[in-house]
Amino acid sequence: MNPESPENANKPATPKGRVGRVFYGWWVALAGALNMVVSSGPTFQAASTLFRAIEDEFGWSRALVTGVASFGRFGGALLGPLEGWLTDKFGTGRMVLIGFAIGGLGMIFYSRLQGPVQYYLAYFIMSLGFSMGGFVPSMAAVNAWMPHRRTIAMAIVIGGSSLGGVFVPAIVWGINNYGWRDTTFVMGLITLAAGPPIAYVSGKRAPAYEDLPLPTSKKTGPQPPPVAQYDFTLNQALHTRAFWSISLSHTLTNLSVGAISAHIFFQLTDNGGVNLSDATAATIIPIMALTSFGFQMLGGIVGDRISKRGVLPVLMLIQAVALITIAQVTSYWGALVFALLWGLGFGGRTPMLHALRGEFFGRKHFGVILGMSAFPMALGMMATPVIVGRVFDTTGTYQTTFYVLAAACLGAAMIITFATKPPVPGRAD
């Protein structure tokens, strides 16, 4: 039996943890990035383009069409802590296999929907699968493998989600030429095919701290192994100020992420918004994706070298400025400024927030701690698409809601300053 297969996820890795000259943790990070390209594309980067196609075909209200994003995230919010616990217990490989199978079948079901009930059920199944096999398992794997380069490794995984936006023009092209049903059916088949190889690479269990090999620096020679961290249990983490500071600030900044993913294509194409054509608007989303990816990589590099708490408030404020910008602009160039600011603020702060969790709370229980920390974040992202859609149906504009979401980012910038490293508890629970 292959020692690197998902079935052997709980068996130790080879002592050196290398494939050729490359440290295996980098392959885990790249597998996580590919995971995010596939799993976040349909429900995050391409969500608003699919919503536009649904609205055009069925003529449903904006709140009904975009509210499916809230309903779909309900599964992730409800089961997030359980998904983290399952990841810690059974390993990333198994979770990816199961999640991608559910997500792919959900997409195929989505391509055959005929009414609102099927629409919501298909999106729920799809979102649940991608939640189970996507973000939490990938982040748990790189947190275990890369304690010495945690922020940049997490940035690579998160960057995969941003790179998924590069494929939005292809999805729009597919919808325009073959229809949204055939396009989503093919996306479902791609998901089913991608699950096994991603699980194969990312499912290998990380060795102990002392067995982790490190890259050799040209200036200083071989580097020492990372100092073993204390692994907080979930109960211990819940009793720290850092846990709640990170969770609340992450929730407040991600309120706008949920709104942007569901409504940005509408804002770019509506007469009362930027008023771009579908094809022109589709070019903005890849720019958002590429700038987010670039600043995620930069945030990963910077976050491994300087204080994350010193940089995070600034990046959150930039995200607020981006929201104010998209509320005001009426031209392509204004939308481009928004895309650049959004990439800097949202992209730069995301890997730092996740790396803080690993830095503060260790490796052993990271999955369940991340899942619990993401619970309020998922609830917020669940609520904002339908609330924003309802406000739009009432007022005909997104302007007020974007201002409110900018204020939430301002609050997050203040709260994150309270996230100091917690002391090691006197005893393990």
C-alpha positions as CSV (number, residue, x, y, z in Angstrom):
1,M,0.0,0.0,0.0
2,N,1.3,3.5,-0.9
3,P,2.4,5.3,2.3
4,E,1.3,8.6,0.8
5,S,-2.2,7.6,0.0
6,P,-5.2,9.1,1.9
7,E,-5.8,5.8,3.6
8,N,-2.4,6.2,5.4
9,A,-3.1,9.8,6.4
10,N,-2.5,9.0,10.1
11,K,0.8,7.2,9.5
12,P,4.1,9.1,9.9
13,A,5.7,10.6,6.8
14,T,9.2,9.6,5.7
15,P,11.8,11.0,8.0
16,K,13.2,13.6,5.7
17,G,9.8,14.7,4.4
18,R,11.2,15.5,0.9
19,V,10.3,14.7,-2.7
20,G,13.7,15.1,-4.5
21,R,15.2,18.4,-3.3
22,V,11.8,20.0,-2.5
23,F,10.5,20.0,1.0
24,Y,7.2,18.1,1.0
25,G,5.4,20.9,2.8
26,W,5.6,23.0,-0.3
27,W,3.8,20.3,-2.3
28,V,1.1,20.3,0.4
29,A,0.7,24.0,0.0
30,L,0.4,23.8,-3.8
31,A,-2.1,21.0,-3.5
32,G,-4.1,23.2,-1.1
33,A,-4.0,26.1,-3.7
34,L,-5.3,23.8,-6.4
35,N,-8.0,22.7,-3.9
36,M,-9.1,26.3,-3.5
37,V,-9.1,27.0,-7.2
38,V,-11.6,24.2,-7.7
39,S,-13.6,24.4,-4.4
40,S,-14.0,28.2,-4.1
41,G,-14.7,28.9,-7.8
42,P,-18.4,28.0,-8.1
43,T,-19.4,29.3,-4.7
44,F,-17.1,32.4,-4.4
45,Q,-15.3,33.8,-7.4
46,A,-17.9,32.8,-10.0
47,A,-21.0,33.0,-7.8
48,S,-22.3,36.4,-9.0
49,T,-21.9,35.4,-12.7
50,L,-24.0,32.2,-12.0
51,F,-26.5,34.3,-10.1
52,R,-26.9,36.7,-13.1
53,A,-27.6,33.7,-15.4
54,I,-30.2,32.3,-12.9
55,E,-31.9,35.7,-12.6
56,D,-32.0,36.2,-16.4
57,E,-33.6,32.7,-16.9
58,F,-36.1,32.6,-14.1
59,G,-36.8,36.3,-13.4
60,W,-36.6,35.8,-9.6
61,S,-36.0,38.6,-7.2
62,R,-32.4,39.7,-6.4
63,A,-32.9,38.6,-2.7
64,L,-34.1,35.1,-3.8
65,V,-31.3,34.6,-6.3
66,T,-28.4,35.8,-4.1
67,G,-30.0,34.5,-0.9
68,V,-28.9,31.0,-2.0
69,A,-25.3,32.0,-1.0
70,S,-26.6,32.6,2.6
71,F,-28.4,29.3,2.6
72,G,-25.4,27.4,1.1
73,R,-23.1,28.8,3.8
74,F,-25.5,27.6,6.5
75,G,-24.0,24.1,6.2
76,G,-20.5,25.4,6.5
77,A,-21.4,27.5,9.5
78,L,-23.4,24.7,11.2
79,L,-20.8,22.0,10.6
80,G,-17.6,24.1,10.7
81,P,-16.5,22.9,14.1
82,L,-17.4,19.3,13.2
83,E,-15.4,19.5,10.0
84,G,-12.4,20.7,11.9
85,W,-12.7,17.9,14.4
86,L,-13.1,15.3,11.6
87,T,-10.0,16.8,9.9
88,D,-7.9,16.5,13.1
89,K,-9.1,12.9,13.6
90,F,-9.2,11.4,10.1
91,G,-6.8,13.6,8.1
92,T,-7.0,16.0,5.2
93,G,-6.9,13.3,2.5
94,R,-10.1,11.6,3.5
95,M,-11.9,14.9,4.0
96,V,-10.9,16.1,0.5
97,L,-12.1,12.8,-1.1
98,I,-15.5,13.0,0.6
99,G,-16.0,16.7,0.2
100,F,-15.1,16.8,-3.5
101,A,-17.4,13.9,-4.3
102,I,-20.3,15.7,-2.6
103,G,-19.4,19.1,-4.1
104,G,-19.1,17.6,-7.6
105,L,-22.4,15.8,-7.4
106,G,-24.0,18.9,-6.0
107,M,-22.8,20.9,-9.1
108,I,-24.3,18.3,-11.4
109,F,-27.6,18.5,-9.5
110,Y,-27.4,22.3,-9.8
111,S,-27.1,22.1,-13.6
112,R,-30.5,20.3,-13.7
113,L,-32.5,22.5,-11.3
114,Q,-36.0,23.7,-12.3
115,G,-37.3,25.7,-9.3
116,P,-36.4,27.6,-6.2
117,V,-36.5,24.5,-3.9
118,Q,-34.1,22.6,-6.1
119,Y,-32.0,25.7,-6.5
120,Y,-31.5,26.1,-2.8
121,L,-31.0,22.3,-2.1
122,A,-28.4,22.0,-4.9
123,Y,-26.5,25.0,-3.7
124,F,-26.6,23.7,-0.1
125,I,-25.2,20.3,-1.2
126,M,-22.5,21.9,-3.3
127,S,-21.4,24.3,-0.6
128,L,-21.4,21.6,2.1
129,G,-19.1,19.4,0.0
130,F,-16.7,22.2,-0.8
131,S,-16.7,23.3,2.8
132,M,-15.9,19.7,4.0
133,G,-13.1,19.1,1.5
134,G,-11.8,22.6,0.9
135,F,-10.5,25.3,3.2
136,V,-10.3,23.8,6.7
137,P,-8.5,20.6,5.6
138,S,-6.1,22.4,3.4
139,M,-5.2,25.0,6.1
140,A,-4.8,22.3,8.7
141,A,-2.4,20.4,6.5
142,V,-0.1,23.4,5.8
143,N,-0.2,24.5,9.4
144,A,1.1,21.1,10.4
145,W,3.8,20.9,7.7
146,M,5.0,24.5,7.6
147,P,5.5,26.0,11.1
148,H,8.7,27.6,9.9
149,R,7.0,29.3,6.9
150,R,3.4,29.3,8.1
151,T,2.2,32.6,6.7
152,I,3.6,32.2,3.2
153,A,2.4,28.6,3.0
154,M,-1.1,29.7,4.1
155,A,-0.9,32.5,1.6
156,I,-0.3,30.0,-1.2
157,V,-3.4,28.0,-0.2
158,I,-5.5,31.1,0.1
159,G,-4.0,32.4,-3.2
160,G,-5.6,29.5,-5.0
161,S,-9.0,30.9,-4.2
162,S,-8.0,34.2,-5.7
163,L,-6.6,32.5,-8.8
164,G,-10.0,30.8,-9.3
165,G,-11.2,34.3,-10.4
166,V,-8.9,34.1,-13.4
167,F,-11.3,31.5,-14.8
168,V,-14.4,33.7,-14.5
169,P,-14.2,35.0,-18.1
170,A,-14.0,31.4,-19.3
171,I,-17.1,30.6,-17.2
172,V,-18.9,33.7,-18.6
173,W,-17.9,32.5,-22.1
174,G,-19.3,29.1,-21.4
175,I,-22.5,30.5,-20.1
176,N,-22.9,32.8,-23.1
177,N,-22.1,30.1,-25.6
178,Y,-23.4,26.9,-24.1
179,G,-25.7,28.0,-21.3
180,W,-25.2,27.9,-17.6
181,R,-26.5,24.3,-17.3
182,D,-23.8,22.7,-19.5
183,T,-21.2,25.0,-18.0
184,T,-22.0,23.9,-14.4
185,F,-22.3,20.3,-15.4
186,V,-18.7,20.4,-16.8
187,M,-17.5,22.1,-13.6
188,G,-19.0,19.3,-11.6
189,L,-17.1,16.7,-13.6
190,I,-13.9,18.6,-13.1
191,T,-14.5,18.6,-9.4
192,L,-15.0,14.9,-9.3
193,A,-11.8,14.3,-11.2
194,A,-9.7,16.7,-9.1
195,G,-10.6,15.2,-5.7
196,P,-8.4,12.0,-5.7
197,P,-5.1,13.6,-6.8
198,I,-5.5,16.5,-4.4
199,A,-6.2,14.1,-1.6
200,Y,-3.2,12.0,-2.5
201,V,-0.8,14.9,-2.2
202,S,-2.3,16.7,0.8
203,G,-3.2,13.7,2.8
204,K,0.2,12.8,4.1
205,R,0.7,13.3,7.8
206,A,3.3,15.8,8.9
207,P,6.3,14.6,11.0
208,A,7.1,15.9,14.5
209,Y,8.7,19.3,14.9
210,E,12.2,17.8,15.4
211,D,11.9,15.8,12.2
212,L,10.9,18.7,10.0
213,P,13.7,19.6,7.6
214,L,14.2,23.2,6.8
215,P,15.6,24.9,3.7
216,T,19.2,25.9,3.9
217,S,20.0,29.6,3.8
218,K,22.8,30.7,1.6
219,K,23.8,33.3,4.1
220,T,23.6,31.4,7.4
221,G,23.7,27.8,6.4
222,P,21.3,25.1,7.8
223,Q,18.6,26.5,9.9
224,P,17.5,25.1,13.3
225,P,14.2,23.2,13.5
226,P,11.2,25.2,14.7
227,V,10.7,25.3,18.4
228,A,7.8,23.0,19.4
229,Q,4.7,24.9,20.2
230,Y,2.2,24.2,23.0
231,D,-0.9,22.8,21.3
232,F,-3.9,24.5,22.8
233,T,-7.1,22.4,23.1
234,L,-10.3,23.9,21.8
235,N,-11.5,24.6,25.4
236,Q,-8.2,26.3,26.3
237,A,-8.3,28.5,23.1
238,L,-11.9,29.5,23.8
239,H,-10.7,31.0,27.1
240,T,-8.2,33.3,25.5
241,R,-8.7,36.9,24.4
242,A,-6.7,36.2,21.3
243,F,-9.2,33.7,20.0
244,W,-12.1,36.1,20.3
245,S,-10.2,39.1,19.0
246,I,-9.2,37.2,15.8
247,S,-12.6,35.6,15.4
248,L,-14.5,38.9,15.7
249,S,-12.2,40.9,13.5
250,H,-12.2,38.2,10.9
251,T,-16.0,38.0,11.0
252,L,-16.4,41.8,10.6
253,T,-14.0,41.9,7.6
254,N,-15.6,38.9,5.9
255,L,-19.1,40.4,6.0
256,S,-18.1,42.3,2.9
257,V,-16.4,39.3,1.4
258,G,-19.7,37.5,1.4
259,A,-21.5,40.5,-0.1
260,I,-18.8,41.1,-2.8
261,S,-18.7,37.5,-3.9
262,A,-22.5,37.4,-4.3
263,H,-23.2,41.0,-5.7
264,I,-20.1,42.4,-7.4
265,F,-21.1,41.3,-10.9
266,F,-24.5,43.0,-10.3
267,Q,-22.9,46.2,-9.1
268,L,-20.6,46.2,-12.1
269,T,-23.4,45.7,-14.7
270,D,-26.5,47.4,-13.2
271,N,-27.7,50.7,-14.6
272,G,-27.6,52.2,-11.2
273,G,-24.1,50.8,-10.6
274,V,-21.0,51.0,-12.7
275,N,-23.1,50.0,-15.8
276,L,-20.5,47.9,-17.6
277,S,-21.3,45.2,-20.2
278,D,-21.1,41.6,-19.0
279,A,-17.9,41.0,-21.0
280,T,-16.3,44.2,-19.7
281,A,-17.4,43.5,-16.1
282,A,-15.9,40.0,-16.4
283,T,-12.5,41.5,-16.8
284,I,-12.7,43.2,-13.4
285,I,-13.0,40.0,-11.5
286,P,-9.8,38.5,-12.7
287,I,-8.0,41.7,-11.9
288,M,-9.4,41.5,-8.4
289,A,-8.3,37.9,-8.3
290,L,-4.7,38.6,-9.5
291,T,-4.2,41.6,-7.3
292,S,-5.6,39.6,-4.3
293,F,-3.2,36.7,-5.2
294,G,-0.2,39.0,-5.5
295,F,-0.9,40.7,-2.2
296,Q,-1.6,37.4,-0.5
297,M,1.8,36.2,-1.5
298,L,3.3,39.5,-0.3
299,G,1.3,39.3,2.9
300,G,2.7,35.8,3.5
301,I,6.3,37.0,3.0
302,V,5.8,40.0,5.2
303,G,3.8,38.2,7.9
304,D,6.7,35.7,8.4
305,R,9.1,38.6,9.1
306,I,7.3,41.4,11.0
307,S,4.5,41.8,13.5
308,K,1.2,40.8,11.9
309,R,-0.7,42.9,14.5
310,G,1.1,46.0,13.3
311,V,0.1,45.5,9.7
312,L,-3.4,44.0,9.9
313,P,-5.2,47.2,11.0
314,V,-3.8,49.1,8.0
315,L,-4.9,46.4,5.6
316,M,-8.4,46.3,7.1
317,L,-8.7,50.0,6.7
318,I,-7.7,49.7,3.0
319,Q,-10.4,47.1,2.6
320,A,-12.9,49.7,4.0
321,V,-11.6,52.3,1.5
322,A,-12.2,49.7,-1.3
323,L,-15.8,49.3,-0.3
324,I,-16.4,53.1,-0.2
325,T,-14.8,53.3,-3.7
326,I,-17.1,50.7,-5.3
327,A,-20.1,52.4,-3.8
328,Q,-19.2,55.6,-5.5
329,V,-17.6,54.8,-8.9
330,T,-19.4,54.9,-12.2
331,S,-16.7,54.0,-14.7
332,Y,-14.4,51.2,-15.7
333,W,-11.4,53.0,-14.3
334,G,-13.1,53.6,-11.0
335,A,-13.9,49.9,-10.8
336,L,-10.3,49.1,-11.6
337,V,-9.2,51.3,-8.6
338,F,-11.6,49.3,-6.4
339,A,-10.1,46.0,-7.7
340,L,-6.6,47.1,-6.8
341,L,-7.6,48.4,-3.3
342,W,-9.6,45.3,-2.6
343,G,-6.7,43.0,-3.6
344,L,-4.4,44.9,-1.3
345,G,-6.7,45.0,1.7
346,F,-8.5,41.7,1.5
347,G,-5.6,39.8,-0.1
348,G,-2.9,41.0,2.3
349,R,-4.7,40.6,5.6
350,T,-6.2,37.1,4.9
351,P,-3.1,34.9,5.3
352,M,-2.0,36.9,8.3
353,L,-5.2,36.3,10.2
354,H,-5.1,32.6,9.7
355,A,-1.4,32.4,10.5
356,L,-2.0,34.1,13.8
357,R,-4.2,31.1,14.8
358,G,-1.5,28.6,14.0
359,E,1.2,30.8,15.7
360,F,-0.9,31.2,18.9
361,F,-2.6,27.8,19.2
362,G,-0.3,25.2,17.6
363,R,-0.9,22.2,15.3
364,K,-2.6,19.3,17.0
365,H,-6.1,20.8,17.4
366,F,-5.8,23.5,14.6
367,G,-8.6,22.1,12.5
368,V,-11.3,22.3,15.2
369,I,-10.0,25.6,16.5
370,L,-10.2,27.0,13.0
371,G,-13.6,25.5,12.5
372,M,-14.9,27.0,15.7
373,S,-13.3,30.4,15.0
374,A,-14.9,30.3,11.5
375,F,-18.3,29.7,12.9
376,P,-19.3,33.3,13.5
377,M,-17.5,34.3,10.3
378,A,-19.6,31.8,8.3
379,L,-22.8,33.1,10.0
380,G,-21.9,36.6,9.0
381,M,-21.1,35.6,5.4
382,M,-24.3,33.6,5.4
383,A,-26.4,36.7,6.4
384,T,-24.9,39.4,4.3
385,P,-25.8,38.3,0.7
386,V,-29.5,38.0,1.4
387,I,-29.6,41.2,3.5
388,V,-27.8,43.1,0.8
389,G,-30.1,41.7,-1.8
390,R,-33.2,42.6,0.2
391,V,-31.9,46.2,0.7
392,F,-31.2,46.4,-3.0
393,D,-34.8,45.2,-3.8
394,T,-36.1,47.9,-1.6
395,T,-33.9,50.8,-2.4
396,G,-32.5,50.0,-5.9
397,T,-28.9,50.6,-4.8
398,Y,-26.0,49.0,-3.0
399,Q,-24.5,52.2,-1.8
400,T,-25.8,52.2,1.8
401,T,-24.9,48.6,2.5
402,F,-21.3,49.1,1.2
403,Y,-20.9,52.0,3.6
404,V,-22.1,49.9,6.5
405,L,-19.7,47.1,5.5
406,A,-16.8,49.6,5.3
407,A,-17.7,50.6,8.9
408,A,-17.4,46.9,9.9
409,C,-13.9,46.8,8.6
410,L,-13.1,49.9,10.6
411,G,-14.3,48.1,13.7
412,A,-12.2,45.1,12.9
413,A,-9.1,47.2,12.5
414,M,-9.5,48.3,16.2
415,I,-10.4,44.9,17.6
416,I,-7.5,43.0,16.1
417,T,-5.1,45.1,18.1
418,F,-6.3,43.2,21.2
419,A,-5.0,39.8,19.7
420,T,-1.9,39.3,21.8
421,K,-0.2,35.9,22.1
422,P,-1.9,33.9,24.9
423,P,0.2,32.5,27.8
424,V,0.6,28.7,27.9
425,P,-2.0,27.2,30.3
426,G,-0.7,25.7,33.5
427,R,-2.0,22.3,32.5
428,A,-3.6,20.6,29.5
429,D,-7.4,20.0,29.8
